């Protein structure tokens, strides 16, 4: 849990960099993918769901906070819409995506 907190603070500092502002949509999309992979890894590591919930929520909140590092309101709104769009697609195709990620994680274990 401490490792996720330290990585989250580091990522929040990174969101205010020029590199992040230049590639905001790509990084937000990658953050959503990392969030899905992290959920599957945590589900495979823990038998109970209760220890996984705080870690999943912290990464989810971090994805929404990442849009605050945008240059102006226009990029903030576009970054937020990209995040919501990816979340909508994830919800629509959640079972297919989870099956593929689960197979990948099980092969690596």
Secondary structure, DSSP 8 states (H G I E B T S, - for coil): -HHHHHHHHHHHHHTTSHHHHHTHHHHHHHHHHHHHHHHHHHHHH-SSSHHHHHHHHHHHHHHHHGGGGSSSHHHHHHHHHHHHHHHHHHHHTHHHHHHHHHHHHHHH-
